[in-house]
Amino acid sequence: MITLRRAQERRDGQDGEPEGWLSVHPRDRAETPADGFATLEGLSESRLPPGADAARQPRHDAEIVTYVREGALAYEDSTGRSGVILAGEFQRMSSGRGLRRGESNASRTQLTHAFQVRLRPPKAGLESGPEQKRRFSAAERRGGLCVVASSDARRGSLLVHQDVLMYSALLAPGQHVVHEISPGRSAWLHLVEGEATLGDVVLTTGDGAGVRAERAVSLTAREETEILLFDLAEESEGSREA
């Protein structure tokens, strides 16, 4: 079963941000295919003009994976940690126990294009842990699925504390990728840029698709295409551990 979330169906302009889109948002569960995808609490995309601030995120426990596709994203949190995430870099951090974090475009001349993924923690009361950051080169991600975050830090990926595998891929026209889905798991696919077919469904830039009760995600690029793919342990919205 494939559940679509087209680009035009996303929320936009959160908190006055000039170009921001929400494919999945924790305050929008009624319009989001929650069953089987509850671990994926948020998926947002931002295009920040030079010097602009990013929208503030909800203050509740979460693990956050940030991907900067273009430009540079500066951040500072209430513990005093600060830094810059550069293009091609992925960062994982834990937001727990009231941690506040601000982000902005680090450049005064260039646009920043970034994605932020919020993963629901396995239990309440998540401690704000140390961050991790790694650059995954275009060569590593070209032509196939490159794991960028996992629960066991496999192949040098970022460590997350949920049963999630997060992949990134850069595909040339005509390239085909297949990701098998194990029983009891589901997948969420986000098309960062380009055009591809998922079975008989055509996806374009900004589209998302939830895949459940299928053996695999089978995707073919129709032009230069970039994707993010999440392999998730199925969990209903009401099963969160107290």
Residue pairs with C-beta under 8 A, 6 or more apart in sequence:
1 211
1 212
1 213
1 214
2 198
2 199
2 201
2 209
2 210
2 211
2 214
3 33
3 209
3 210
3 211
3 212
4 201
4 207
4 208
4 209
5 23
5 24
5 32
5 33
5 207
5 208
5 209
5 210
6 206
6 207
6 208
7 21
7 204
7 205
7 206
7 207
8 206
10 21
10 22
10 23
10 206
11 21
11 22
11 25
11 28
12 19
12 20
12 21
12 22
13 19
13 20
14 20
14 22
14 44
14 55
15 55
15 56
16 55
17 46
17 48
17 52
17 54
17 55
18 47
18 48
18 49
18 52
19 46
19 47
19 48
20 44
20 45
20 46
20 47
20 54
20 55
21 44
21 45
21 46
21 206
22 28
22 42
22 43
22 44
23 43
23 44
23 45
23 190
23 206
23 208
24 32
24 37
24 40
24 41
24 42
24 43
24 188
24 208
25 32
25 42
25 44
26 41
26 42
26 58
26 60
26 118
27 58
29 237
33 210
34 236
34 237
35 212
35 234
35 236
35 237
36 186
36 210
36 212
36 232
36 234
36 235
36 236
37 186
37 188
37 210
37 232
38 120
38 235
38 236
38 237
38 239
38 240
39 119
39 120
39 162
39 163
39 164
39 232
39 233
39 235
40 117
40 118
40 119
40 120
40 164
40 188
40 230
40 232
41 62
41 118
41 119
41 120
42 57
42 62
42 116
42 117
42 118
43 115
43 116
43 117
43 118
43 188
43 190
43 208
44 55
44 115
44 116
45 113
45 114
45 115
45 206
46 54
46 55
46 112
46 113
46 114
46 115
46 116
47 111
47 112
47 113
48 54
48 71
48 73
48 104
48 105
48 111
48 112
48 113
48 114
49 105
49 111
50 105
50 107
50 108
50 109
50 110
50 111
51 104
51 105
51 107
51 108
52 104
52 105
53 102
53 103
53 104
53 105
54 73
54 102
54 103
54 104
54 105
54 114
56 102
57 64
57 95
57 101
57 116
57 118
59 95
59 98
59 99
59 100
60 95
61 94
61 95
61 96
61 97
61 121
61 124
61 125
61 126
62 94
62 95
62 96
62 118
62 119
62 120
62 121
62 126
63 92
63 93
63 94
63 95
63 118
63 119
63 121
63 126
63 160
63 161
63 162
64 92
64 93
64 94
64 95
64 116
64 117
64 118
64 119
65 90
65 91
65 92
65 116
65 117
65 119
65 148
65 149
65 158
65 160
65 166
66 73
66 85
66 90
66 91
66 92
66 93
66 114
66 115
66 116
66 117
67 89
67 90
67 114
67 115
67 116
67 117
67 148
67 168
67 228
68 85
68 86
68 87
68 88
68 89
68 112
68 113
68 114
69 87
69 88
69 113
69 114
69 115
69 192
69 226
70 87
70 110
70 111
70 112
70 113
71 87
71 105
71 106
71 107
71 110
71 111
71 112
71 113
71 114
72 84
72 85
72 86
72 87
72 105
72 106
72 107
72 110
72 112
73 84
73 85
73 103
73 104
73 105
73 106
73 112
73 114
74 82
74 83
74 84
74 103
74 104
74 105
74 106
75 81
75 82
75 83
75 84
75 85
75 101
75 102
75 103
75 104
76 82
76 101
76 102
77 93
77 99
77 100
77 101
77 102
77 128
78 98
78 99
78 100
78 101
79 99
79 128
81 131
83 131
83 133
84 106
85 91
85 114
85 133
86 135
88 135
88 136
88 137
88 138
89 133
89 134
89 135
89 136
90 133
90 134
90 135
90 136
90 148
90 149
90 158
90 168
91 131
91 132
91 133
91 158
92 131
92 132
92 133
92 149
92 158
92 159
92 160
93 101
93 128
93 129
93 131
93 132
94 121
94 126
94 127
94 128
94 129
94 161
95 101
95 126
95 128
96 121
96 125
96 126
96 127
96 128
96 129
97 125
97 126
97 127
97 128
99 128
105 111
105 112
106 112
115 190
115 192
115 228
117 166
117 228
117 230
119 160
119 162
119 164
120 162
120 240
121 161
121 162
122 161
122 162
122 241
123 241
123 242
124 240
124 241
124 242
126 161
132 158
132 159
134 148
134 156
134 157
134 158
136 146
136 148
136 168
138 170
140 146
141 168
141 169
141 170
142 169
142 170
142 171
142 172
143 169
143 170
143 171
143 172
143 175
144 169
144 177
145 167
145 168
145 169
145 177
145 179
145 229
146 167
146 168
146 169
147 154
147 155
147 157
147 165
147 166
147 167
148 157
148 158
148 166
148 167
148 168
149 157
149 158
149 159
149 160
149 164
149 165
149 166
150 157
150 158
150 159
150 160
150 164
150 165
150 166
151 159
151 160
151 161
151 162
151 163
151 164
151 165
152 159
153 159
157 166
160 166
162 233
163 232
163 233
164 230
164 231
164 232
164 233
165 230
165 231
166 228
166 229
166 230
166 231
167 179
167 227
167 228
167 229
167 230
167 231
168 226
168 227
168 228
168 229
169 177
169 226
169 227
169 229
170 224
170 225
170 226
171 177
171 194
171 196
171 219
171 221
171 224
171 225
171 226
171 227
172 221
172 224
173 221
173 222
173 223
173 224
174 220
174 221
175 220
175 221
176 218
176 219
176 220
176 221
177 217
177 218
177 219
178 216
178 217
178 218
178 219
179 187
179 216
179 217
179 229
179 231
180 215
180 216
181 187
181 211
181 214
181 215
181 216
181 217
181 231
184 233
184 234
185 231
185 232
185 233
185 234
186 210
186 211
186 212
186 232
186 234
187 210
187 211
187 214
187 217
187 229
187 230
187 231
187 232
188 208
188 209
188 210
188 211
188 229
188 230
188 232
189 198
189 203
189 208
189 209
189 210
189 211
189 217
189 219
189 227
189 228
189 229
189 230
190 207
190 208
190 227
190 228
190 229
191 203
191 204
191 205
191 206
191 207
191 208
191 225
191 226
191 227
192 205
192 226
192 227
192 228
193 205
193 224
193 225
193 226
194 204
194 205
194 221
194 222
194 223
194 224
194 225
194 226
195 202
195 203
195 204
195 205
195 221
195 222
195 223
195 225
196 202
196 203
196 219
196 220
196 221
196 222
196 225
196 227
197 203
197 219
197 220
197 222
198 209
198 211
198 217
198 218
198 219
199 218
201 209
202 222
203 209
211 217
212 234
217 229
219 227
